[in-house]
């Protein structure tokens, strides 16, 4: 068996070498399809199949509070939950917060830090790459302050220096000793944030000084921690959830905080992207969409190559007939075809890995922040799971490519094949080839329509008026509080920064804001407005922003009534507010909001002094919602963003702005610097990235479908040469022959397109969560798709059709 297999492989290799053009075309199509599958699997693996890269991922359960507004647990509640008998280990961690990290030598950089319990790494089953990870001894009172740094940060900020262990670093001005380095690819117990540093929870107030007044380690009302754990062997989930619920609701009366209705358990992998959040749903939807699309591309490629192999098999009919005549069985022929397809599959899989590696590098460089696929969790091409997936795809491809030509070869009539010359005259597998081409057309229509729907979404979202000016605007964030500045010094730095920024050449106006439009931050507070009669617990929650005078002018947001903030709005004066139109419509319909009071905003309540136009400050897709603006002088925050209006290109001011901040404090980093136009593009990033990827795949599918149409038309024309010769000898004109060829191809393409439209209905349902301002059956998109497909199909079959019209009847008949 083995010698025969070797002989089959040698024979297959000789055939591939004899036809280098054919071999190169097949390998190119398969390598692109397999490479796309591998790359997309690497991207979506963390979203759909394997979100947590920790040893105990299958044992880990996320503990979710049952409360309308609570998204996390307080530290005292976490300590209570650890008493549950059914729980073997329970850990807590916070989402990443910005901190300033300063190595022993070098300027500080802004990174994300997560406060974690001492048993965090042990609960996850994670081991250190270097040194040691945190343990429960680090939570003890008086324990030395230590930090674990992420592998990526270690490679970047510390140049992969193994001597980093034991080094002292400054985190927000406090000294910590590096205890260890987390393993490569470690993303923690969720994919909601990706910390660069891991610090012991007891050091929260000294590191995150902005949280200190919230008393994060003692106050039950401050619910900021995520909790997950592992159950004891043999314990049932329902029993454990019951124990945790009993502890969660049994809060002493003297402890303030929201009254919880209990706790529930979710598999940590299921909750990794967030539980019940819109972003988690969008991430999973994008993952399913991309994965489905690349499977369609693989199907198109296999159908395309299968059709080419069938044509090649027809041309080898004489060879196959001779093999059958000297005793080769159908099984023996199948083995030969499978050996040839195995060679193609192996070579294509190797090429696919190279394409995937290149594609992933391109994706990491091109994808903006905020895309639905978390790039930090993307697997490398060398990951065992990715390699296993590539192997499976390769095996499926080998099987498909071996079976399709074998079916055609099995229908070869030995007598007929040996009685004639090697030129094919009977298209024995013509129906199967046409079915494969129709399948390619149908799948190409599905992908083209999908790309068109996303492009229409981008067009609609991009044409929406956000309510503020985007062009010639620049924003950058500084946070003196992370450097240990007190309130007075922070306010002085911001005053100097504003004055110096307004003096920069090309700056028209400048202002400060805690939240820059289209950013990732958000703040909200309950409002007890004038006329409200409910309880404080039922008061509606409204987002708000803290801004300096001139913010609305700098962003071009019109003031519709009242006044802007000014220098008279100080910490010692009565609190004032500016509201937007949506706020006035909802809470004071038909009334003038100027002079109204919001009772729970400052001593004596906040006075509404102005109304501004509605603006889409969070997302271009979202309708404007009620919004409050507070003056920075009356609501101190240490992290603010500088917003500039410029005469020319705003990005050209970045070097001058960075130099200005360095003059104020060489250790104060400038973060998140960029134009508002770039921020808007990031907000449209998910649709933009998906549209680009889908558009690329649709283009590949279109080319493959075109080559398939060309191939089947060319072969059909070749086998009908005698028929065309007879027709032309009897007086048929060239246009009649041209019509015969085009008509058959037109029906073939029409059938595929109709099947594709049915597929578009399914794809539209999958797309629904990603579309904006356009329906899943948008007539303009479908019409454009069909016109493009028709044009490409016509162009692909025109060349062989015209060739048929040039057949010389005498030459065609003489060949008989």
C-alpha positions in Angstrom: 0.0 0.0 0.0 2.7 2.4 1.0 4.8 1.9 -2.3 1.7 2.4 -4.3 0.9 5.6 -2.5 4.4 6.9 -3.0 4.0 6.2 -6.7 0.7 8.0 -6.8 2.3 11.0 -5.1 5.2 11.0 -7.6 2.8 10.8 -10.5 0.7 13.6 -9.1 3.8 15.8 -8.6 4.9 15.2 -12.2 1.5 16.3 -13.4 1.6 19.4 -11.3 5.0 20.3 -12.6 4.0 19.7 -16.2 1.3 22.3 -15.9 2.9 25.1 -13.9 0.3 27.7 -14.9 -2.6 25.5 -13.9 -0.8 24.6 -10.6 0.0 28.2 -9.7 -3.7 29.3 -10.3 -5.0 26.5 -8.2 -2.5 27.1 -5.4 -3.2 30.8 -5.4 -7.0 30.3 -5.1 -6.7 27.8 -2.3 -3.9 29.6 -0.4 -6.0 32.8 -0.4 -9.1 30.9 0.8 -7.2 28.8 3.5 -5.2 31.9 4.6 -8.4 33.9 5.0 -10.0 31.2 7.0 -6.9 30.9 9.3 -6.6 34.6 9.8 -10.3 35.1 10.6 -10.3 32.1 12.9 -7.4 33.7 14.8 -9.4 36.9 15.1 -12.7 35.4 16.2 -11.4 32.5 18.3 -11.4 34.6 21.4 -14.8 35.9 20.7 -16.7 32.7 19.7 -14.8 29.7 20.8 -12.0 30.2 23.4 -12.3 33.6 25.1 -10.2 32.9 28.2 -6.6 31.8 27.9 -6.2 30.5 31.4 -5.7 26.9 32.5 -8.9 26.8 34.6 -11.2 28.5 32.1 -13.6 25.5 32.0 -14.0 25.5 35.8 -14.3 29.3 36.2 -17.7 30.9 37.1 -18.5 34.6 37.0 -20.5 35.8 40.0 -23.2 38.3 38.8 -25.1 40.6 41.2 -28.9 40.6 40.7 -29.7 44.3 40.7 -31.1 46.7 38.2 -28.1 49.1 38.3 -25.3 47.1 39.9 -22.7 45.9 37.5 -20.1 44.8 40.0 -19.4 44.1 43.7 -18.1 46.2 46.5 -15.0 45.0 48.3 -16.8 44.2 51.6 -19.4 42.2 49.6 -16.6 40.3 47.9 -15.1 39.4 51.3 -18.5 38.2 52.4 -19.0 36.0 49.3 -15.7 34.2 50.0 -17.4 32.5 52.9 -19.7 30.4 50.7 -19.0 26.7 51.5 -19.5 25.6 47.9 -16.7 27.9 46.6 -13.2 26.6 46.5 -11.6 29.9 45.5 -13.1 33.3 44.7 -11.1 36.2 43.3 -11.8 39.8 42.5 -10.4 42.3 40.0 -11.2 45.8 38.7 -11.3 46.9 35.1 -8.1 48.6 33.9 -7.7 52.2 35.1 -5.2 54.6 33.7 -2.0 55.1 35.7 1.4 56.6 35.1 4.2 54.1 35.1 7.8 55.4 35.3 10.7 52.9 35.1 13.8 53.5 37.1 15.1 55.6 34.2 12.7 57.1 31.8 9.7 59.3 31.5 6.3 58.1 32.7 3.9 56.5 30.3 0.1 56.0 30.6 -0.9 52.4 31.0 -3.8 50.4 32.3 -3.7 48.9 35.8 -6.0 46.4 37.3 -6.3 46.0 41.1 -6.6 42.3 41.9 -7.0 40.1 44.9 -4.0 38.1 46.0 -5.5 34.8 44.9 -6.4 36.1 41.5 -3.7 34.3 39.5 -4.0 31.1 41.6 -7.8 31.0 41.0 -7.2 31.2 37.2 -4.4 28.6 37.4 -2.0 31.0 35.7 1.8 30.7 36.2 4.4 33.4 35.9 6.5 33.9 32.8 9.2 35.4 35.0 9.5 35.7 38.7 6.3 35.1 40.7 2.7 36.3 40.5 0.7 37.9 43.3 -0.5 35.7 46.2 -2.6 36.1 49.3 0.4 37.3 51.3 0.5 40.4 49.2 -3.0 41.3 50.6 -1.8 41.3 54.1 -1.5 44.5 56.1 2.1 45.8 55.9 3.0 43.7 52.9 5.6 45.3 50.6 4.1 47.0 47.5 4.7 44.7 44.5 3.5 44.7 40.9 3.1 42.1 38.2 3.6 43.5 34.7 2.0 42.2 31.5 4.2 40.4 29.0 3.5 42.9 26.2 4.5 45.8 28.5 7.6 44.0 29.6 8.6 43.5 26.0 7.8 47.1 25.1 8.7 49.3 28.1 11.5 47.1 29.5 12.8 45.8 26.2 12.3 42.2 27.3 14.9 42.6 30.1 14.9 39.5 32.4 16.7 41.6 35.0 13.5 43.6 35.5 12.7 41.4 38.5 13.3 43.2 41.8 13.5 46.6 40.1 11.7 49.6 41.6 9.2 51.4 39.4 7.0 54.4 40.2 3.2 54.0 39.6 1.4 57.3 40.1 4.4 58.6 42.1 4.5 55.6 44.4 7.3 53.0 44.5 6.6 49.4 43.7 8.9 46.4 43.2 8.4 44.2 40.1 7.6 40.7 41.4 7.0 39.0 38.1 5.9 39.0 34.5 2.6 37.5 33.4 2.7 34.9 30.6 2.4 35.9 26.9 -1.2 36.1 25.7 -2.6 36.4 29.3 -5.7 38.6 29.1 -7.0 38.0 32.5 -10.4 36.7 33.6 -12.4 38.7 31.0 -12.0 40.5 27.7 -13.6 43.7 28.8 -10.3 45.4 29.5 -6.7 44.5 29.0 -4.5 45.6 31.9 -0.7 46.1 31.6 -0.2 46.0 35.3 -1.6 44.0 38.2 -1.5 45.5 41.7 -2.7 44.2 45.0 -6.2 45.4 46.0 -5.1 46.9 49.4 -3.1 49.5 47.5 -6.1 50.9 45.6 -6.5 54.2 47.5 -2.8 55.0 47.4 -2.5 54.3 43.6 -6.0 55.4 42.3 -6.1 58.6 44.4 -9.2 59.8 42.5 -11.1 56.9 44.1 -9.9 57.5 47.6 -12.8 59.7 48.6 -15.2 56.9 47.5 -13.6 54.6 50.1 -13.4 51.7 47.7 -12.2 49.2 50.3 -14.8 49.9 53.0 -17.9 51.3 51.3 -20.6 48.8 50.2 -22.2 51.4 47.9 -19.1 51.6 45.7 -19.6 48.5 43.4 -16.5 48.4 41.2 -15.1 44.8 41.3 -15.6 41.8 39.1 -15.8 38.5 40.9 -15.2 34.9 39.6 -14.4 31.6 41.3 -14.0 27.9 41.1 -16.5 25.6 42.9 -15.5 22.7 45.1 -15.4 19.2 43.4 -18.9 17.7 43.4 -20.7 21.0 44.1 -23.7 21.8 41.9 -24.0 25.3 40.3 -27.6 25.8 41.6 -26.6 25.1 45.2 -23.5 27.4 44.9 -25.7 30.2 43.4 -28.2 29.7 46.3 -25.4 30.1 48.9 -24.0 33.2 47.2 -27.5 34.8 46.9 -28.1 34.2 50.6 -24.9 36.0 51.5 -25.5 38.8 49.0 -28.9 39.7 50.4 -28.0 39.3 54.1 -26.3 42.7 54.4 -26.3 44.2 57.9 -28.8 47.1 58.2 -26.0 49.4 59.4 -24.2 49.0 56.1 -25.2 51.4 53.4 -25.4 50.3 49.8 -27.9 48.9 47.3 -30.1 46.0 48.4 -29.3 43.1 46.1 -31.9 40.5 45.1 -29.2 37.8 45.0 -26.4 36.5 42.8 -26.2 34.2 39.8 -23.5 32.2 38.2 -22.4 32.4 34.5 -19.6 30.4 32.9 -16.7 32.9 32.9 -16.1 32.2 29.2 -19.7 33.2 28.4 -19.3 36.4 30.4 -15.8 37.2 29.1 -17.0 40.0 26.8 -19.6 41.3 29.3 -22.9 39.9 30.2 -25.9 41.4 28.4 -24.0 44.4 27.1 -24.5 45.8 23.6 -20.8 45.7 22.9 -20.6 42.0 23.8 -23.4 41.3 21.4 -21.8 43.3 18.6 -18.5 41.5 19.1 -20.1 38.1 18.9 -22.2 39.2 15.9 -19.1 40.5 14.1 -17.3 37.2 14.9 -20.1 35.0 13.5 -20.4 37.2 10.5 -16.7 37.1 9.7 -16.5 33.4 10.3 -19.5 32.7 8.1 -18.0 34.9 5.3 -14.7 33.1 5.2 -16.4 29.7 5.0 -18.3 31.0 2.0 -15.0 32.1 0.5 -13.6 28.6 1.1 -16.7 27.1 -0.5 -16.3 29.4 -3.6 -12.6 28.5 -3.9 -13.3 24.8 -3.6 -16.1 25.0 -6.2 -13.8 27.0 -8.5 -10.8 24.7 -8.2 -13.2 21.7 -8.4 -14.5 22.9 -11.7 -10.9 23.4 -13.0 -10.0 19.9 -11.9 -13.1 18.5 -13.6 -12.1 20.2 -16.9 -8.6 18.8 -16.4 -10.1 15.4 -15.8 -12.0 15.6 -19.1 -8.8 16.4 -20.8 -7.3 13.3 -19.1 -10.1 11.0 -20.2 -7.9 9.1 -22.5 -5.3 8.5 -19.8 -8.1 7.4 -17.4 -9.6 5.1 -20.1 -6.2 3.4 -20.6 -5.8 2.9 -16.8 -9.3 1.3 -16.7 -8.5 -0.8 -19.7 -5.4 -2.4 -18.1 -7.3 -3.2 -14.9 -7.4 -0.1 -12.6 -10.5 -0.1 -10.4 -12.6 2.9 -9.5 -11.0 2.8 -6.0 -7.5 2.9 -7.5 -8.4 5.9 -9.6 -10.0 7.6 -6.6 -6.8 7.0 -4.7 -4.8 8.7 -7.5 -7.0 11.7 -7.5 -6.9 11.9 -3.7 -3.1 11.8 -3.8 -3.0 14.7 -6.3 -5.5 16.7 -4.2 -3.4 15.9 -1.1 -0.4 17.5 -2.7 -2.4 20.5 -3.6 -4.0 20.7 -0.2 -0.6 20.5 1.7 1.0 23.1 -0.5 -2.1 25.4 -0.3 -2.2 25.0 3.6 1.5 26.0 3.8 0.8 29.0 1.5 -2.3 29.8 3.6 -0.3 30.0 6.8 1.9 32.6 5.1 -1.1 34.5 3.9 -2.7 34.4 7.4 0.5 35.6 9.1 0.7 38.6 6.7 -3.1 39.2 7.0 -2.9 39.3 10.8 0.0 41.7 10.8 -2.0 43.9 8.5 -5.1 43.7 10.6 -3.3 44.6 13.8 -1.8 47.6 12.1 -5.0 48.7 10.3 -7.7 48.0 12.8 -8.5 51.1 14.9 -9.2 50.9 18.6 -12.8 50.2 19.5 -13.3 47.5 16.8 -15.7 44.7 17.9 -12.9 42.1 17.8 -10.5 42.6 20.7 -7.0 42.5 19.0 -5.3 42.0 22.4 -6.8 38.5 22.5 -6.0 37.5 18.9 -4.2 34.2 18.5 -1.0 33.9 16.6 -0.7 31.8 13.5 1.6 29.4 15.5 -1.1 28.8 18.2 -1.9 25.1 18.4 -5.6 25.8 18.0 -5.0 27.8 14.9 -2.8 25.2 13.4 -5.4 22.5 14.2 -8.0 24.5 12.5 -5.8 25.0 9.4 -5.2 21.2 9.4 -9.0 20.6 9.4 -9.6 23.1 6.6 -6.8 21.5 4.6 -8.3 18.0 5.1 -11.7 19.2 4.0 -10.2 20.8 1.0 -8.3 17.7 0.1 -11.4 15.5 0.4 -13.5 17.9 -1.7 -10.9 18.3 -4.4 -10.4 14.6 -4.6 -14.0 13.6 -4.8 -15.2 16.1 -7.4 -12.9 15.1 -10.3 -13.2 11.5 -9.3 -17.0 11.6 -9.9 -16.4 13.0 -13.4 -13.7 10.4 -14.1 -15.9 7.6 -13.0 -18.3 8.3 -15.9 -15.6 8.0 -18.6 -16.6 5.4 -21.3 -13.5 3.4 -22.1 -14.4 2.4 -25.6 -15.4 6.0 -26.6 -12.4 7.5 -25.0 -10.0 5.1 -26.7 -11.7 5.3 -30.1 -11.2 9.0 -30.4 -8.4 11.4 -30.1 -7.5 13.3 -26.9 -9.8 16.3 -27.7 -12.9 16.3 -25.5 -16.2 16.2 -27.4 -18.7 15.0 -24.8 -19.0 17.0 -21.7 -19.9 14.1 -19.4 -19.7 16.3 -16.2 -21.2 19.4 -17.8 -24.1 19.6 -15.4 -22.0 19.2 -12.3 -19.5 21.9 -13.6 -22.4 24.3 -14.2 -23.8 23.6 -10.7 -20.4 24.5 -9.3 -20.3 27.7 -11.3 -23.8 28.6 -10.2 -22.8 28.0 -6.6 -19.9 30.4 -7.0 -22.2 33.1 -8.5 -24.7 32.7 -5.7 -22.1 32.9 -2.9 -20.4 35.9 -4.7 -23.8 37.7 -4.8 -24.2 37.1 -1.0 -20.8 38.6 -0.2 -21.2 41.5 -2.6 -24.6 42.4 -1.1 -23.2 42.1 2.4 -20.3 44.4 1.6 -22.8 46.8 -0.1 -25.0 46.9 3.0 -22.1 47.8 5.2 -20.9 50.4 2.8 -24.4 52.0 2.7 -24.3 51.9 6.6 -21.0 53.8 6.6 -22.4 56.3 4.1 -25.6 56.9 6.1 -23.7 57.1 9.5 -21.0 59.4 8.0 -23.7 61.8 6.6 -25.4 62.2 9.9 -24.9 65.6 11.4 -23.2 65.0 14.8 -24.3 68.4 16.1 -20.7 69.7 16.5 -17.8 70.6 14.2 -15.4 67.8 13.5 -12.9 69.4 11.0 -10.0 71.4 12.3 -10.4 70.1 15.9 -7.7 68.5 18.0 -8.0 66.8 21.5 -5.5 65.4 23.9 -5.7 64.2 27.5 -3.5 65.0 30.5 -4.0 63.9 34.1 -1.8 65.7 36.7 -3.6 63.9 39.5 -1.8 60.7 38.5 1.4 62.5 39.1 0.3 63.3 42.7 -0.8 66.8 42.1 -3.4 68.2 44.6 -6.4 70.2 43.5 -4.8 73.6 43.7 -1.7 72.6 41.7 -3.9 70.7 39.2 -6.1 73.8 38.5 -3.0 75.9 38.1 -1.5 73.5 35.6 -4.7 73.5 33.6 -4.9 77.4 33.6 -1.4 77.6 32.4 -2.0 74.9 29.7 -5.1 76.7 28.4 -3.3 80.1 28.2 -0.3 78.6 26.5 -2.4 76.5 24.1 -4.4 79.6 23.0 -1.1 81.3 22.2 0.1 78.5 19.8 0.2 79.6 16.1 -2.9 78.5 14.3 -5.1 78.0 17.4 -8.5 79.8 17.2 -9.9 78.7 20.5 -9.2 76.2 23.3 -11.2 74.7 26.1 -11.1 71.8 28.6 -13.5 68.8 28.9 -13.5 65.6 30.8 -15.3 63.8 28.0 -14.4 64.5 24.4 -17.0 63.7 21.8 -16.7 60.2 20.3 -14.5 59.2 23.2 -14.7 56.1 25.4 -15.5 57.8 28.7 -18.9 58.2 30.2 -20.4 59.6 33.4 -23.9 59.6 34.6 -25.9 60.9 37.7 -29.4 60.7 38.9 -31.3 64.1 38.5 -34.0 65.4 40.8 -35.2 68.2 38.5 -37.7 70.9 39.4 -41.1 69.3 39.3 -39.9 65.8 40.1 -41.9 64.1 42.8 -40.5 60.6 43.0 -38.0 59.1 45.5 -34.3 59.7 45.1 -33.8 56.0 44.3 -36.1 56.3 41.3 -34.7 59.5 39.9 -33.7 59.2 36.2 -30.0 58.8 35.4 -28.6 61.3 32.9 -25.1 61.5 31.4 -23.1 64.6 32.1 -19.8 66.3 31.2 -17.5 68.7 33.0 -16.2 71.5 30.7 -14.5 74.9 30.9 -15.9 78.2 29.5 -15.6 78.3 25.7 -16.1 74.5 25.2 -19.3 75.0 23.1 -17.7 77.7 21.0 -14.6 75.6 20.4 -16.7 72.7 19.2 -19.2 74.8 17.3 -22.2 73.7 19.4 -24.7 76.6 19.1 -26.1 78.2 22.3 -29.9 78.3 21.9 -30.7 80.2 25.1 -29.2 81.7 28.2 -25.4 81.9 28.5 -22.2 79.9 28.5 -20.1 79.3 31.6 -17.8 82.2 32.5 -15.2 83.3 35.0 -17.9 84.1 37.5 -18.8 80.5 37.9 -16.3 79.6 40.6 -16.2 77.1 43.4 -17.6 79.7 45.8 -20.6 80.7 43.6 -23.9 78.9 43.2 -23.7 75.8 41.1 -24.8 76.3 37.5 -25.6 74.0 34.7 -26.2 74.0 30.9 -28.6 71.5 29.4 -29.3 70.3 25.9 -32.5 70.4 23.9 -33.3 66.8 24.7 -33.1 67.4 28.4 -35.5 70.4 28.2 -37.9 68.4 26.0 -38.0 65.4 28.3 -38.2 67.1 31.7 -39.7 70.6 31.0 -41.8 70.1 27.9 -43.2 73.4 26.6 -41.4 75.4 29.3 -38.3 77.6 29.3 -35.6 75.7 31.1 -33.5 78.8 31.9 -33.7 79.4 35.7 -34.9 75.9 36.5 -33.2 74.0 39.3 -31.8 70.5 39.5 -32.1 69.9 43.2 -29.4 67.2 43.8 -26.6 69.1 42.0 -24.6 71.0 44.6 -25.5 73.0 47.7 -28.9 74.5 47.1 -29.3 72.8 43.7 -27.9 73.6 40.3 -29.3 76.5 38.3 -29.8 76.1 34.6 -28.2 79.0 32.9 -28.0 77.9 29.3 -29.5 75.5 26.6 -27.4 74.2 23.8 -28.2 72.3 20.6 -28.5 68.6 20.7 -25.3 66.7 19.6 -24.4 63.1 19.1 -21.6 63.1 21.6 -21.3 59.4 22.2 -21.9 57.7 18.8 -23.1 58.9 15.4 -25.6 56.1 15.4 -27.3 57.1 18.6 -30.0 59.7 18.8 -29.2 62.7 21.0 -30.2 62.0 24.7 -30.7 64.3 27.6 -27.3 65.7 28.6 -26.0 68.0 31.4 -22.9 70.1 31.3 -21.2 71.3 34.6 -18.4 74.0 34.9 -14.9 72.6 35.6 -14.4 75.3 38.3 -17.3 73.8 40.3 -16.7 70.1 39.7 -13.0 69.3 40.0 -11.6 66.4 38.0 -7.9 65.7 37.6 -8.1 64.1 34.2 -9.2 66.5 31.5 -8.8 66.8 27.8 -7.7 69.9 25.9 -9.8 70.6 22.9 -8.5 73.0 20.2 -10.0 74.7 17.2 -7.3 75.3 14.5 -6.9 77.3 11.3 -5.1 74.5 9.4 -4.4 70.8 9.7 -4.9 70.0 13.5 -2.5 67.1 13.6 0.4 69.5 12.7 -0.1 71.1 16.2 0.7 67.9 18.1 4.5 68.4 18.3 4.0 72.0 19.7 1.4 70.8 22.1 3.6 68.0 23.4 6.5 70.4 23.8 4.2 72.8 25.7 3.1 70.0 28.2 6.8 69.0 28.6 7.7 72.6 29.6 5.0 72.6 32.3 6.1 69.2 33.6 8.6 66.9 31.8 7.1 63.9 33.6 3.5 64.6 32.6 2.6 62.5 29.5 0.2 63.6 26.8 -2.3 60.8 26.0 -5.0 60.0 23.5 -3.9 62.9 21.2 -5.7 63.0 17.9 -8.2 64.8 15.7 -11.9 64.7 16.2 -12.2 63.4 12.7 -10.1 60.4 13.7 -12.2 59.8 16.7 -15.3 59.8 14.5 -13.7 57.3 12.2 -12.9 55.1 15.2 -16.6 55.2 16.3 -17.4 54.0 12.8 -14.5 51.6 13.0 -16.5 48.3 13.4 -18.6 48.9 10.3 -15.5 50.3 8.4 -13.4 47.3 9.3 -16.1 44.8 8.6 -16.9 46.5 5.3 -13.3 46.5 4.3 -12.8 42.8 5.1 -16.1 41.9 3.5 -15.3 44.0 0.5 -12.0 42.3 0.1 -13.6 38.9 0.3 -16.3 39.9 -2.0 -13.7 41.0 -4.6 -12.0 37.7 -4.3 -15.3 35.8 -4.6 -16.1 37.9 -7.7 -12.8 37.1 -9.4 -13.2 33.4 -8.6 -16.8 33.4 -9.9 -15.6 35.2 -13.1 -12.9 32.6 -13.6 -15.4 29.8 -13.0 -17.8 31.3 -15.6 -14.9 31.8 -18.0 -13.7 28.2 -17.6 -17.1 26.5 -18.0 -18.0 28.7 -21.0 -14.6 28.1 -22.6 -14.8 24.3 -22.2 -18.4 24.2 -23.3 -17.5 26.1 -26.4 -14.6 23.8 -27.1 -16.6 20.6 -26.9 -19.3 22.2 -29.2 -16.8 23.2 -31.9 -18.2 20.6 -34.3 -21.8 21.7 -33.6 -20.9 25.3 -34.3 -19.1 24.4 -37.5 -22.1 22.5 -38.8 -24.4 25.5 -37.8 -22.2 28.0 -39.6 -21.8 25.6 -42.6 -25.7 25.6 -42.9 -25.8 29.4 -42.8 -25.9 30.4 -39.1 -24.5 33.9 -38.6 -21.9 34.8 -36.0 -24.5 36.6 -33.8 -26.6 33.5 -33.6 -23.6 31.4 -32.4 -22.8 34.2 -30.0 -26.3 34.2 -28.7 -26.3 30.4 -28.1 -23.2 30.7 -25.9 -24.3 33.8 -24.0 -27.8 32.6 -23.5 -26.7 29.4 -21.8 -24.3 31.3 -19.5 -26.9 33.9 -18.8 -29.4 31.3 -17.5 -26.6 29.8 -15.4 -25.7 33.2 -13.9 -29.4 34.1 -13.4 -30.0 30.9 -11.5 -27.0 31.5 -9.3 -28.0 35.1 -8.7 -31.5 34.1 -7.6 -30.1 31.6 -5.2 -27.8 34.3 -4.0 -30.6 36.7 -3.3 -32.2 34.0 -1.1 -28.9 33.9 0.8 -28.9 37.6 1.1 -32.1 37.4 3.2 -30.3 35.1 5.6 -27.3 37.3 5.7 -29.5 40.4 6.2 -30.9 38.9 9.4 -27.3 38.3 10.6 -26.4 41.9 9.7 -29.3 43.5 11.4 -27.4 44.5 14.5 -24.7 46.2 12.5 -26.8 48.2 10.0 -27.7 51.8 10.4 -30.2 53.8 8.3 -30.5 51.0 5.8 -32.6 47.8 5.7 -31.3 44.3 5.2 -33.1 44.1 1.8 -32.1 47.5 0.6 -33.3 47.8 -3.1 -30.4 50.0 -4.2 -27.8 47.6 -2.8 -29.4 44.5 -4.3 -29.8 46.2 -7.7 -26.2 47.4 -7.7 -25.1 43.8 -6.7 -27.0 42.2 -9.6 -25.8 44.8 -12.1 -22.2 44.3 -11.1 -22.5 40.5 -11.1 -24.2 40.6 -14.6 -21.4 42.8 -15.9 -18.7 40.6 -14.6 -20.4 37.4 -15.9 -20.9 39.0 -19.3 -17.2 40.0 -19.5 -16.0 36.6 -18.4 -18.0 34.7 -21.1 -17.6 37.2 -23.9 -14.1 36.1 -24.9 -14.8 32.3 -25.3 -18.2 33.3 -26.9 -16.5 35.5 -29.5 -14.0 32.7 -30.1 -16.8 30.4 -31.0 -18.0 32.8 -33.7 -14.6 32.6 -35.4 -14.8 28.8 -35.9 -14.0 27.9 -39.6 -16.5 25.3 -40.6 -14.1 23.4 -42.9 -11.4 23.2 -40.1 -14.0 22.1 -37.5 -15.4 19.4 -39.8 -12.1 18.2 -41.1 -11.0 17.5 -37.5 -13.6 14.7 -37.5 
